[in-house]
Amino acid sequence: MTVDVLELVRLRSRRPEAIAEAAARRPRRPLLNDNGRLMIVAADHPARGALGVGGHSTAMANRADLLERLCLALSRPGVDGVLATADILDDLLLLGALDGKVVLGSMNRGGLQGASFELDDRFTGHRPEDIERLGFDAGKLLLRIGYDDPGSLTTLESTARAVDAMAARKLPVFVEPFISRRDERGRLRNDLSAEAVTKSIAIASGLGGSSAYTWLKVPVTDNPDDMAEVMATSTLPAVLLGGEVGDDQDGAYEKWRGALQLPTVCGLVVGRSLLYPADGDVAAAVDTAVGLL
């Protein structure tokens, strides 16, 4: 698909109600198909100022290019849906690319990449009422916990209230937890050791007054062999976070393949590594990831 930016701007400027109209008539589907697996393409990075892929610091900055890559990925067999912020989902609604797809609204994008307040992940994206109003299928939130940052308590509390609000609406919410620390240069790093990921899962699983609609979105640990023990921490359904994989795409696929066999792991949520693969072949990267399921 070639994205007509002029047409998108025309609709946004002259008929902004077209977005709500497209959402209202969008054909929906269950969260899970009969095979019980879920393949979601993620594109909520730009709203946190995270535009880089590999050595290209602004790879995701060209919106028409990003939309074309998303439309291609969503058209591939086995791709269930997309995770993104309102600006991107609104464009995809106008393009008709979300019909029959699972749509996840990204809820907190306040922890801007590289900012002194990066751990203060305030809810600046979709609210539970927005997800309900637009007929979207679920929400996603990022929960980074810094043991040396008192502000993490505020993040935990606001996350718990978001879990409550989603459960009250019977809407699934995907919680992406990390134990995060700053390195000697002050840069925030997520700890992917088995101990840290286990602890983050235990904390995330207990947030809110009900876990009935809570899913986990978890990374593969530094040592993939630890994943069986790590994922035994909770009975909540989970999807794997793909993350950025660098040049070793095949190595990443092997890590995902093993973890996808675990009983609580129901699918994958992958973004930049599929939308911007090293060889440029989006369709092939997506098809390979789907094949792992």
Salt bridges, closest charged atoms under 4 A:
GLU7 OE2 - ARG10 NH2 2.80
GLU17 OE2 - ARG15 NE 3.63
GLU21 OE1 - ARG15 NH2 2.66
ASP44 OD2 - ARG109 NH1 3.64
ASP44 OD2 - LYS140 NZ 3.23
ASP65 OD2 - ARG69 NE 2.90
ASP80 OD1 - ARG29 NH1 2.70
ASP87 OD2 - ARG63 NH1 3.05
ASP91 OD1 - ARG12 NE 3.09
GLU118 OE2 - ARG48 NH1 3.26
GLU118 OE2 - ARG144 NH1 3.01
ASP120 OD2 - ARG122 NE 2.92
ASP121 OD2 - ARG144 NH2 2.97
GLU129 OE2 - ARG127 NH1 3.52
ASP130 OD1 - ARG127 NH2 2.81
ASP130 OD1 - ARG133 NH2 2.91
GLU132 OE1 - ARG169 NE 3.20
ASP137 OD2 - ARG26 NH2 3.33
ASP137 OD1 - ARG28 NH2 2.98
ASP164 OD2 - ARG161 NH2 2.91
GLU176 OE1 - LYS140 NZ 3.16
GLU176 OE1 - LYS217 NZ 2.78
ASP183 OD2 - ARG187 NE 3.03
ASP183 OD2 - ARG189 NE 3.99
ASP191 OD2 - ARG181 NH1 2.38
GLU244 OE1 - ARG272 NH1 3.91
GLU254 OE2 - ARG257 NH2 3.17
ASP287 OD2 - ARG76 NH2 2.65
